[in-house]
Amino acid sequence: MAEFFAKISLKEIGTCFAVLFAVIDILGSLPILVNIRSRVGVIESEKATLVAGLIMISFLFFGTKILTFIGIDVESFAVAGAFVIFIIALELILGIEIHRDTAPQAASIVPIAFPLIAGAGSLTTVLALRAEFGDINIIIAIILNMVIVYLVLRNAGRLEKLLGPGIMSVFKKVFGIILLSIAVKLFVSNIGALFVQNF
C-alpha cells in the first residue's frame, strides 16, 4: 500500500488532468450536447460518464495491443477520429444534419461516451501520456475529468437555458470552427506518419 501511494504525484496528476481536460473539451462540446439532447430527448449522464471513463482507462492499458491485434495502428485510428470530428464540426457550422439515427429515445454510449468524450483525440492522448507519467496518476486525472464531464452532462439543459438560444447559436458556430481545426490538426499530424509507413 505504501508503494502504491508513493507513486502518486500531484504534479503529474495536475499535468495529466490539464492535458485531458483540454483534449476532451467538455465545456466546448456543450453546443453539441444541447444539439444531441434536442434530437434524442434524454442524455443518460451516468452511463455516458461511466462508459467513457472505462473506455479511457481500458485504452490506457490495452489500447496499443487492441489496435495491433486488429491490424490498426494509432495513426490510422487518429485519422479516422479526425473524420468523425470533421463531420460533427460541419453539422455545427452549417446547421445541417449529416448523421441520422433511427429515432433513439436517449443518448449515452454513442455518440456521447464515444466518440465525443472518449474519442480518437483523448484515447491517443492517453497513450501519449503513458509514455511520460505513471499509470495511477493518469487514472486519477481521468476520474477527475469524468467528474466534470458528469456535471456538464447532468446540467446541459440548465446551461442551455442560462446561456439562451442566441449565445448557444454563436457557440455552435465558434466551437464548430474549433472542432474543425482540431480535426485538421489531428489529420495532418498523423497522415504524414501513415505515408512514411506505407511508402
HELIX and SHEET records of a PDB file:
HELIX    1   1 ALA A    2  ALA A    6  1                                   5    
HELIX    2   2 LEU A   10  ILE A   24  1                                  15    
HELIX    3   3 LEU A   30  VAL A   40  1                                  11    
HELIX    4   4 SER A   45  PHE A   69  1                                  25    
HELIX    5   5 VAL A   74  LEU A   94  1                                  21    
HELIX    6   6 ILE A  109  ILE A  117  3                                   9    
HELIX    7   7 ALA A  120  ARG A  130  1                                  11    
HELIX    8   8 ASP A  135  ARG A  154  1                                  20    
HELIX    9   9 ALA A  156  ASN A  198  1                                  43    
END                                                                             
